[in-house]
Amino acid sequence: MDNKEIKVIADAMLEKKAQDVVSLDLRSIGTAISDHFIVCNADSTPAVVAIADNVEDRVIEKCKRKVVRTQGKENAFWVILDYGDIVVHIFQTPYRAFYRLEDLWADAERTAYED
């Protein structure tokens, strides 16, 4: 996945009012399970689902790619959209603070996205 696709995902998140949108470039970390993570959070279950649905729609529309697998939509505390080389993480705000995913990958190059 290239930077255009990462930008499509970040923009799709921001369209649905995602907070603190960040991408992590994991390619320099040999043990990472994908090349990139994109992480954001929202304050409610409906917002998390709306962000996830919008990301899926925009990636199909603009990048012609379907998600390989998804996890977490049933409770929407933490939704994962796996595109293979990129994994999207959409948290409810308290869960993002609890799991501190970015801290686990602190060595990764980080890019923040804003409206």
C-alpha positions as CSV (number, residue, x, y, z in Angstrom):
1,M,0.0,0.0,0.0
2,D,1.4,3.4,-0.9
3,N,1.1,6.8,0.7
4,K,-1.9,7.6,-1.5
5,E,-3.8,4.7,0.1
6,I,-2.8,5.7,3.6
7,K,-4.1,9.2,2.9
8,V,-7.4,7.8,1.6
9,I,-7.8,5.9,4.9
10,A,-6.9,9.0,7.0
11,D,-9.3,11.2,5.0
12,A,-12.1,8.6,5.4
13,M,-11.5,8.6,9.1
14,L,-11.6,12.4,9.3
15,E,-14.7,12.6,7.2
16,K,-16.5,10.8,10.1
17,K,-14.9,13.0,12.8
18,A,-12.3,10.6,14.0
19,Q,-9.9,12.0,16.6
20,D,-6.1,11.8,16.8
21,V,-5.6,10.1,13.4
22,V,-2.0,8.7,13.2
23,S,-0.2,6.4,10.9
24,L,2.8,4.4,12.0
25,D,5.4,3.2,9.4
26,L,6.4,-0.2,10.7
27,R,8.7,-1.2,7.8
28,S,11.9,-0.5,9.7
29,I,10.8,-2.7,12.6
30,G,11.6,-6.3,11.5
31,T,9.0,-8.0,13.8
32,A,6.0,-6.0,12.7
33,I,3.0,-7.9,11.3
34,S,2.3,-5.3,8.6
35,D,3.9,-2.3,6.9
36,H,1.6,0.3,8.4
37,F,-0.8,0.9,11.2
38,I,-3.4,3.7,11.0
39,V,-5.0,4.5,14.4
40,C,-7.8,6.7,15.5
41,N,-10.5,7.0,18.1
42,A,-14.0,8.2,18.6
43,D,-16.3,8.7,21.6
44,S,-19.2,6.4,20.9
45,T,-20.0,3.0,19.4
46,P,-22.0,4.4,16.5
47,A,-19.0,6.7,15.6
48,V,-16.6,3.8,15.6
49,V,-18.8,1.8,13.3
50,A,-19.4,4.8,11.0
51,I,-15.6,5.4,10.7
52,A,-14.9,1.7,10.0
53,D,-17.7,1.6,7.3
54,N,-16.5,4.8,5.7
55,V,-12.9,3.5,5.6
56,E,-14.0,0.3,3.9
57,D,-16.2,2.3,1.4
58,R,-13.5,4.8,0.5
59,V,-10.8,2.2,0.0
60,I,-13.0,0.2,-2.3
61,E,-14.1,3.4,-4.2
62,K,-10.7,5.1,-4.5
63,C,-8.1,2.2,-4.2
64,K,-10.1,-0.8,-5.5
65,R,-9.2,-2.8,-2.5
66,K,-11.4,-4.8,-0.2
67,V,-10.6,-5.5,3.5
68,V,-9.0,-8.9,4.0
69,R,-10.7,-9.4,7.4
70,T,-12.3,-7.3,10.1
71,Q,-12.6,-7.8,13.8
72,G,-14.5,-6.0,16.6
73,K,-17.6,-4.5,14.8
74,E,-19.9,-6.5,17.0
75,N,-19.1,-4.5,20.1
76,A,-17.2,-1.6,18.5
77,F,-14.8,-1.0,21.4
78,W,-11.8,-1.6,19.0
79,V,-12.4,-2.3,15.3
80,I,-9.6,-3.7,13.2
81,L,-9.6,-3.6,9.4
82,D,-6.8,-5.8,8.0
83,Y,-5.6,-5.0,4.5
84,G,-2.6,-7.2,4.8
85,D,0.2,-4.6,4.4
86,I,-1.8,-2.1,6.4
87,V,-3.9,-2.6,9.5
88,V,-6.5,0.0,10.6
89,H,-7.3,0.4,14.3
90,I,-10.4,2.3,15.3
91,F,-10.9,2.6,19.1
92,Q,-13.4,4.0,21.4
93,T,-11.5,6.7,23.2
94,P,-11.0,5.0,26.7
95,Y,-9.8,1.7,25.0
96,R,-7.2,3.6,23.0
97,A,-5.9,5.1,26.2
98,F,-5.9,1.7,27.9
99,Y,-4.2,-0.3,25.2
100,R,-1.7,2.4,24.2
101,L,-0.9,0.8,20.9
102,E,1.4,3.6,19.7
103,D,3.6,3.1,22.8
104,L,4.1,-0.5,21.8
105,W,5.4,0.7,18.4
106,A,7.2,3.8,19.7
107,D,10.2,3.2,17.3
108,A,8.0,3.5,14.2
109,E,7.9,6.7,12.2
110,R,4.7,8.5,13.1
111,T,2.5,10.8,10.9
112,A,-0.4,12.8,12.3
113,Y,-3.4,13.7,10.1
114,E,-5.9,16.6,10.6
115,D,-8.9,18.1,8.8
